[in-house]
């Protein structure tokens, strides 16, 4: 079954497409499984420095460079012209306004498909990346119906804008001097040879056309305005080099287009490449349906999340593990992070039936366990891993727990057992940054001045915005969960489980200290430098949502009640209750303003799945808990199409903010829906059996 037949959730028509504000706030995102990505707005304008048709890593999966920015295509019939693109220029001018010809955009699987109305005809445009290769395809087709109306032949004239910069940076005019070599006359392919610079090795971008010709060019187009960068308090003026003009003849029903790649061997055959992309999406969906019966009749928005999950999985080969894998935490600016990877792994891999990927990710990160800790930020080429995280290793144990539960792979667990034991031992003895167990109550403490260790990790210079030094509540919920998981692993492997079980009981007793005197909820941190922190934050929800909870049913209910009344929004949980003195309702401004507000009120999407699972544990109604996730259905038609944003403002209208596509946002919603659907179906089957027995 094709990807098209299985999910068609994202489809927008006029009213969105021809409204510039609406069309610019919606973005499409693609990834290729090795760190490269492509992105842009529905309108075709550039609004971020990260927009481009090919942003590829020269040292995969990191070291990403903007290589091909955009293709500005115009349909010409000899007398009239219809631009299929738009550009924003310094000062706010938008010219041309090709989005006014845009009839619709939809995602076919993950592939964005534009339909432009040009006079009495329609032109379709598609963009996709080759999975596993740094290659982008841009294809155009004149629809068959056009043959009945078009009197003159149509031609597509396209301008190819390229670059060579780090995707975090901007380019000054005339900063690039590539050698542009055309192959033949007329040329159907050419090479753009970028010389080595102080921060970029030399590389060649290979461009081919299908159904047309190419003519080299060296014209600079200056002063593209990037409004999102300006909103973020950053420089917002960029420049790009036109390296070629393409001329393509449009015939009804025939695909023509362009291919750009870092490989000289990229195939120019558009239809075959399109089928490969569609086949990859179809295989992702088919695997999920075959491995997980719960997904067989899933709604279209859930199936879209299954496809979105694939975008974050990347190859991470190591010398002793050539098939290593990892997770890009989010696009466009994140790499692979230890905490994010382990939180996201169940949703990205287990809720999609990708057990092999889960095992390879766990095996890849095992190589980097040091002093009982996982890296916070995965090292790039030649870099040293950073270990400033107190929870990544505890999430690693939970990821193993979820993997073994889903796959039954005891052989892999046996191989990992010494590593998991080492994590617990190191935390008992003490490790970096003051992380270690307090013998008095068996709880983990953590923190040193100037170091951010929990997921609330914003830091400005030497100022840690939310230091949470002491004993953070979710860390000890994870600690208890890890000890209970280790006891279960010990039983499975016929290893000594009793020490873990006994220590877990000590932690459970110590965890009672988190309960506030009025039993309305839990302290966020206890035994901190300034005493106990009673601000209402969402971290306490993990003490209910994780498989093993240290709390009794009453306190679980109190936590869910407090999170519902003070933190829950339709798209996640606020990072701080609105009634707290430090609450910041909007995530906006320059880097200082945004970082200082990051965990002081914005709604975090990844916590929505945990809330839904916690509510199910308390109330036992899987359908009602599943309904908590329904807010994501509409969100997939906004911001990053078909995916989930990192955060949202803490007050209505809850505007999407942060990274427009975030791994744990997608993963935690998908995992919760899958687990709740499984629970709902199991209850239905039990009811059917009971009815049959009664009959």
N, C-alpha and C positions, 0 to 999 in steps of 0.2 A: 504494500500500500504506500502511495506517495505521501511526502510530507504535506503537500497541498490538501490532500483528501482528509488528513487527520487533524490539521489545525489551521483555521483561517480566522483567528480571533482578532487580529489587528488589521483594521481597514478604516480609512478616513477618506471622506469626500470633500467636495466644495463646502465652504463655510469654515473649514479648518485649513484646507490647502491654499485657498486664495486670500486668507487673512494672514498677513505677514507675522503679526505677533503670535498667533496660534501656530503657524507653520515653523517659526523659528524656535519656539520653546520645545518642540518635539524633534527628537534626534533618532537616527538609526545607528546601530553599532554592530560591527561584525568582528570576529576573531578567527585565527587560523590554527590554533592548537600549538603554536610555538612562540607566542608572545606578540606577534604582529596583530594589528587591528586596523579597521577603517571606520570612519564615522563622519557624519554630517547632519545638517538640518533637513527637514522635509522641504523647506523652501529652496535649498541649494546654496544658501549663503554660508560663509564662514563666520561663526560667532565665538569659537574657541581657538586657541593655538593648537589644540589637539585634533582639530578636524582635518581630515585628509583621506585620500583614497588608498594610500599605502603608507602606514607607519610601521616600520619593520625593525626588529632587533638585529644589529650587526654582531652582537654576542648573545645569542638566544639564551633565555627568554627576555633578557634585559638589554639595556643599551639601545633603546628604540629611537629611530630617526624618521623624520618626515621626509619621504622620498617623492611621492606623487601627491600633490595637493588637491587638484581638482581638474575636471575636464569641462570646459565651457563650450557647450554644443549649441548650434543654431541650425534650425531647419530652414532651407532656402528652396523656393520654387522658381527662381529666376527673377521674380518681381518683388515678392514679399518675403519677409523673414519672421521666424518665430523663435526667440531665444528659449532654450530649455534650462536656463540657469539664472542665478541672481547673484549680485555682489554688493556688499556694503563697503562704502568708502569713507575715509576720514571726513568728519563733519556731519556724518549721518545720512548722506545720499545713498539711495539704493538704486542701482542701475546696472543691467536691465532688470525688469521685474518678471522674469520667466515663470514665477510661481502663479501668476495670473492665468496662465494657460493650463495649470495643473488640475486635472479632473479628479484624480484620486491617487492615493498611495496605499499599498497594503504589504504585509509581510507574507511571502509564500514560504512557509517554514520560517527561516530567519532572513531570507533574501528580500531586500526592499525592492518593490516594483512600483514605478511611477507611470501614470497614464496621462499624457498631455493631449489636449485638444488643439489642433492647428487647422483653422479653417474648417473644411469638411472632412478632415482626416484625423486619425489618432496615431500617436507614436508612443510606444512603450519603451521604458528604460529600466535596466536591471544592473545591480552591482553585487559582486560576490568575491570572496577570497577563496583561493585553493587551499583546502585543508592540508596542513603539513608543509606548505610551501609559501614563500614570500612573493605571492603573485596575486594581482588583482585583475578582474575582468569587468569591463563596462560594455554592455550590449544594448543595441537599439533595434526595434522592429516596427515597421509600418504595418498596421493591422489590415487584414484581408479586406475588410469592408471598404477600405480607402480606395480600392480599385474602381469602385462604382462612381466615385465623386471626383477623383483627382485627374485634372486635364493635363497637367505638366509633370514631368519627373521631379522628384524631390531629392535633394542632396543635403547631407549633414556636414556642416563645417564646424570643426572642433579645435579648440586651443588647449594644449596640454601644459599645465603649470606644475613645475617641479621645485624641489628644494633638497637640502641635505642636512638640515639642522636637527639637533636634539629636540625631541618633541616637547620638552619643557621650555624651550627658548623661543626667541623671535629672530627674524632675519633682516639685516640691513640691506638696503638696495645696493645692487652690484657687488654683493658679498661673495657670489659664486662665479667661478669661471670654468665651467666644465668643457670638455671636448665632446662635441656632438657629431657622431659619425653615422651617416646614412648608408644603408646597404642597398646599392643598386639605384637605378633611375628609370622610371619612378620608383621611389623607395616604399617598400611595404614593412620595413623594420628599420630601427636605428638604435644606436647605443649612446647613452648619456654617461660619460666617464667623469666621475667626480674625483678630483685629486685629494690626496691626504691633507688634512688640516691638523691643528694642534689637538683637537678632541675627536676627530673622526678619521678612521682609516679610509683609504681609497676604495671606491666601489663603482660598479657599473650598473645602471638601470637599463634594462633591455625592454624596448617598446616595439610592439608589433600591431599591425592593423589587419582586420579581417573584413574584406569587402571595400577596400579603399587604399589610399596612399598617404604617405607622410612627407612633410617638408620641414627640415630643421629651421629653428628660429632661435633668437637670443634676446628677446624683448623682455624688459623688466616691467612688471605691473606692480605699482607702488601704492602704499597707504590703504591696505585692506584694514577696515576697522573691525575689532573683535569685541563686541559689547559685553559678553560674559566676562572676559578678562578685565574689562574696565569696572564692571560691577564688583569683581573680586579684589579691586584695588591694585591691579597689576598693569604693566604696560600693555597697550592694546593696538599697536600699529605694526602691521606685518607686510612683508614684500615677497613676491614669488617670481620665478623666472619661467617664461614661456620657452620651452625647449623644442616644440614642434607644433605644426598645424596639420590636422588630418582632414581629408576629404573622403566622404563615404556616400555611396549611392544607396538610396532607400527604395526597396522593392517590397510590395505587399507580402507578408508572411515570412520574409527572410531576415535572419539575424546578421547584423554587422556590428563592428565595435572595435575595441582596443584592449590590448593586454600589456601590462607593465609588470616586470619581475626582476628580482635580483639574480635569477637563473637564466642563462642563455638557452636552456632547454624547455622553457615553458611552452605548453601547447597553445597554438593560435586558434584551435577549433572551439568556437564558442559553445555550440550545442553540446558537444561532448563534455566540456568543462562544466556547463550548467547541470548536466545530468549527474556528474560526479558530486557536485555540491548538494543537489537535491537527494541523491542517493545516500550521502553521509547523514543528512538530516533524517531521512526515512529510517536509516539503520538505528539512529539514536532513539527514535520513537518506537520502532519495532522491538528493540531490546527491552525497553522499559515495559512495554505491554506483555511481552513473553515472560520476562522474569517476575513481574509484579502484577498479578491479576487485579489488584486494587486500582490500577491505572487504566484498565481496559475501557471503561466507560467514563473516564475522567472528563470534566468539562474542558472546553477549548482553552480557557485561560491557564489551567493547570498543565495541559499539554504544551502550551507555549513556554511555560517555565521549565519543562523538561528540556526543551531545545536551548533555552537561555543558559541552563546549567552547563551545557557542553562548552560554552564560550570561555569558561574560566579554567578548564583543564589544559595544562600545557606540559610538553615534554621537558624534563629536567635531567638529561643524561649525566651520569657520574662515571668516573673511571672504572669503578667496580660494579656499576649498575647502569649499563647503557640504555635500559628501558625505563629509567627513573621518570617519575612524574611529580608535578606540583600543581599549585592553584594560584592563579593571579587573583589577588584580593579584590580588585576592582579596576575598571577602566574609566579614565585614561591614565591616571598618575600612579597607581599602586603597582608594586611588584608582588612577589610571593612572600607572605607573612605567616609565621608559625601559628599564631593564635587563630587568625582568620581561616587558615587552611583546615585546622582541626575542627573548628566550629562548623565550617561549611561542608566538610567531607561527607557526613551522612546524607545531607540533602543533595549534593552534587553527584554522588556516586551510588549510594545505597538506595535512595528513592528513585533512581533511574536505572537500576539493575546493572550498574557498572562495577561489579565486584573486583575485577582485575585492576581497574584504575585505583580503587580504594587500597588494595594490597600494595600496589607499586608506590603510591604516595606515602603510605605508612613506612614502607621499606626505605624510601628515599630519605625521609626525615630521621629515621633511626640512625643514619650515618652521621647526623649532626648533634645527637644527644651528648651533652657535655656537662659534667657535674650535676646530673639529674635534670638538666634544663634543655628546652628546645630553643632555637633561635627565634627572636622576635621578627627580625627582618632577615630573609634568606640572602646570603651573600651573592653579589654579582661577580663577574669575572675578575679574579685577582683580589677580591675584597674579603674582609674578615667578618664572620657572622657576629651579630649583636644578640646578646642574651638577656636584654632588659625586659623580661616578662615573667611574672610570677605564675601565670595561669596556663601558658601554652602546653607545658608538659602534662598538666592535669587534664586539659582537653584532649591531649594525645591518648591518654588512657581511656577516656570516654569514647574516642573515635575507635579504638580497638574493641571496646565493648560492643559498640554498635555494629562494627564490621563482623565480629564473630557471631553475634546474634543473627545477622542477616544471611551470612554465607555458610556458617558452620565450619569454617576453616581452622580447625584445631592445629594443623601442622604449622601454619604461619604463626599462630599464637605461641606455639612451643618455641619457635625460633626467636620470637620477640620477648619471651619470658624474662631472660636475664636483663634486657634493657629496661623492661617495666619494673623489675625488682630494683634496679639501680636508681630509678627515678624516686621510688618511695624511700629507699635508704638515704639518698642524698637530702631529701626534704626532712627526714627525721634528724639527720646529723647537722644540717645547715649547709647552705650553699651561698651563692652570690647575693649581694644587695640586701643582706640581712634576712634573707628568706630561710625559714627554719621552723621547726615545731617547738612550741612552748611546752615544756614538760608539765607545767602546772595544770593545763587544761587540754593538752594534746592538739590545740588549734595551731594553724600556721600563722606566723607573723611575717611581715615583709615591709621593706622600705628603708631608704637612705636619702639624705638630703640631695635634691637636684636630680632624682631619678624617678621616672614614671614607669610603673610596673603593671598596673591593671589595664583593662581595655579602655578605661577612661584616661587616655594617655597624652592629652594635649600638653605641649610644653612650649614656652616662649622664652628664648634665651635660657637663663637659669631658673626661670619661674615655671614650676610644675603646677598647672592650673588646678587639677584635682589630685593631689598627692596620695590621699587615702592610705597614709602610713599607719601601720598597726595591723589589725586583723580584719581585712575586708570580708563582707558577708559571703559574696559569691565564691571567693577563694576557698573558704572553709566548707561551703556546700559542695564544691568540686573535690575538695580533699576527702570528705566523707564518702562521696560517690566513688572516688578512685579506690579507696580502701575496700569498700564493699565489692567493687568490680574485681579487685585483685584476689579477694577471698573466693569469689566465684571462679576466677581463672584457675586458682590453685586446686579447687575441687575438680574442674574439668581436666586438668593436666596431672592429677594425682600428686600434686606438690603440697607443701605445707601451707594451709590456708588459715590456720588458727591465729597466728600472730596478726594478720591483717584484720580478721574478724574482731579480735580483742581490741585492737587499736581503734577500729571504727566505733566500737561501743564507747570508748573514752571520748572520741570526738563528738559523738552524738550527745553525750552528757554535757560536754563543754559548750556545745552549740546552743544550749538553752540560754546562755548568757546574752544572746542576741535579742531575745524577746523584750520589747519595751514593757514598762510597768503596767500600762493600760492594755497591753496585749493587742494593740491596733496593728502591729506589724513588727518589723525587725530593724535594729540599728544597722546603718550602712557599714560602719566601721566601729570596732570596739578597741579599747586599749591604745588609742592613738595618742600623739603628743599632747593634744588638748582634750583628752578624755574620749567619750563615746560620741559618735556622730549620728544624730537622730534625724537628719534630713531625709525626706522621702525620695528615694531613688528606686530604679527598677531592678537593681542587682539582686534583691531579695527573691525575685521570682524564680531564680535558678534553684533555690532551696525547695521549690515545689515541682518544677518542670523536669529536673534531671531524674533518671531512672530510680535512683536511691535517695530518698529524702530523709534528713535527720529530724524532721518535725512530725508532731502528731497531727491528726486530721483537723483538729480545731485551729491550730496555728496556720496550717496550710490554707484553710478557708479564710482566715483573717488577712493573710498576705494577698490572696486573690482579690478579696473585697477592697483592700486599700489600693491595689494597682488599678483595679477597675474604676474606682471613683476618682482617683487623683492623677493617674498616668496614662490610661488607655485612650488612644485615638484610633481612628479606623485603619491607620497605616502602621501602627507600632505603639511603643511606649515612650512617653517623655523621659528624658534622662534626668530630669529634676521636676518635682511637682510645682505647679504654677503658683502655689501659695508660699513657696520658699523665698527668702530674701534675695538670693542670688539668681533667681529664675530669669532667663533671657528668652523672650518669645520668638525672636527672629534671628536666623543665621545669615548674616549679611555683613558687608563692609570689607575692609582690607584684611590682610593676613592676621594682624594682631586682634582685630575685632572678632573675626571668625573663629580663630583658635581659642580665644578666651571664652567663647560661647558654646563650643563644640559639644560639651557634655553638661551644659547648664540649662537645658530646656529643650533642645531639638528632639524630635521624635525619631527613634531608631527602628528601622524596619525589621532588623534581625530579631528583635525582642518580641515581635508579634507572634511568631511561631511558638516561642516559649510560653507566652501568656496563654495561647490557645491550649497547649498541652497541660499547663497547670490548671486551667479551668476545668478541663476534662477530668483530671485527677480528683478534683474537689467535688464536682457535680455529677460526673459520670455520664454526661450526655454528649456523645461524640459529634452528633449532628449540630448541636448548638455551638459547640466549641469550634467546629469546622466553619460555621457561619462567620466567626470572628475574622476569618481570612478573606472574606468576600470583598473587602475594600480594595484588594489588589487587582481584582478583575478590571475595574475602570482605570486604575493606575497604569496598566500595561498599554493603554491607549494614549498615555501622556508621558512627558519627559523622555526617557529612553524607551522607545517602542519595543514592546515584548519583553521587557526586563524590569528590574526593580531598583529604584534609587537607594542611595546610602542612607540619607536622612531627610527629614521634613521640618519645616518651621513648627515651633511648639504651640502655635495658636492658629485658628482658622484664617485663611483657607488652607493651611498646612502645605505651603508651596514646597515642591521637591527641591532638595539642596544636595550639596556634596557631590560625590561621584555619581554620574547618571546610571551606572550599572555596577552593582556591588555583589560579590560572591555570596557573602553570608546572608544578605537580604533575600536573594533568590532562594538560597539553599534552605534557610530555616522555615520560610513559608512553605516550600515544597515538601520538606520533611514532615512538618506538622500535618499538612493536608493528607499525606500518604499514611502516616501513623493513625490519624483519626479515621480515615476511610477504612483502614484495616480493622480498627476497633468497631466501627459501625457495621461492617459486613459480618464480622464474627458474631456480634449481638443478634443480627438478623438471622443468621444461620441457627443460632441457639434457639431463638424464638420459633423458627420453622420446625426444628426437631421437637421442641416441647409441644407445639400444636399437633404434630403428627402423632406423637406418643399419646396425647390426650384423645385424639380421634380413634 
